[in-house]
Structures are given as C-alpha cells and as structure tokens.
C-alpha cells in the first residue's frame, strides 16, 4: 500500500512537472513570436498569455515579470546557439575548422534564432540603464559567459591547442570583444566572409606553432 501510494505520488509529481514545463515552453514560444512582431516595448504580459492560451498569472508564476520572461527567452536562445556551436565544434578537432564554425554560425550567416538572440540582447542592454534588475541580470550573464570561455581557453592551452601568449581571461575578453565587433560590422555592412572572420579570430587564438 505504501509503495502504491508513493508510486502514485511520484507519477502525480511528474505529471505536474510536465505541465509546468509545457506551460513554460508555450509562454516562451508565444513571447518569441510576438517579439518579432511588436518588439520589446510593445510586448505585454497579457498578450503573451493570450497567445499561449494561458493566464497572465502563469507568466508571473513562471517568470516573475515581463523582464524575467525576456531574460528567460534570452537564456533559451543562448542555450540553443551554444548547442549549435558545440555540435559544429564536435565535427572537427582542428582549431581552424572550429574558428570557421564560429565565424559562419555567429557572425557571417547567423540563423534566424541567432539574429533574434542578438537583437534581444541589444535591446535589453539599451533598456538596462533604466531597469537596474535587468542590468544586474545581464551583467551576471556576461560574467558567466566570460568564465565559461576562460575555462575553455585554459583547457585548450593545457592541451596544447592554442598558444599561451596571454592568460585565458585576457584571451576570453579579447575574443568576445572581437566577435561582438565583427557581428556589429556584419549587421551594418554585410560584407564579411567566413574565411576573413576566421583569420581575424585566429589572430587572437592561434596554434602554438603558428608565427605571428
């Protein structure tokens, strides 16, 4: 009897978790679709809830606020982008191939999801000065990205994949700044090629035996 009750309770909890995950996914999908139509400032909690077939209360329950919803959407897109880049990386052990993957996936020919992610991030940074909570959340996410890249470069240095001309934190800072600048250049002028971008990235992250 105890086992049956526990099993039923476990099934009930799993069902509740699945319902929560479904609602959260629906809200994020609705927010993404509406965001493309009306932008950040035109987006409302009520509109997202209606589009998802849920109540406004469910938005607040899952995300706390409109800003929390947008930040969750940003995280969702970032994870998708990271997964895409990771899959590209897994196809090759060669550093040049990996840099070309970043050049193509992030800078030169970003997917629609990547474009949306970058646009949302720019918009949230624009709004951040007037919204301290958003600014704090964005800074925390930037620090996490810096730390992750620092660890990655440290591993590559230890494995002998890249030259140890600078410490991993400096490499991460310069690499991120270069990618951001190249993304901006491509957005405004649209004239960059993957090979050119990969060469620019390789000037920062290069094999140990490559001369300057």
Beta strands, then each sheet from edge to edge (+ up, - down):
end
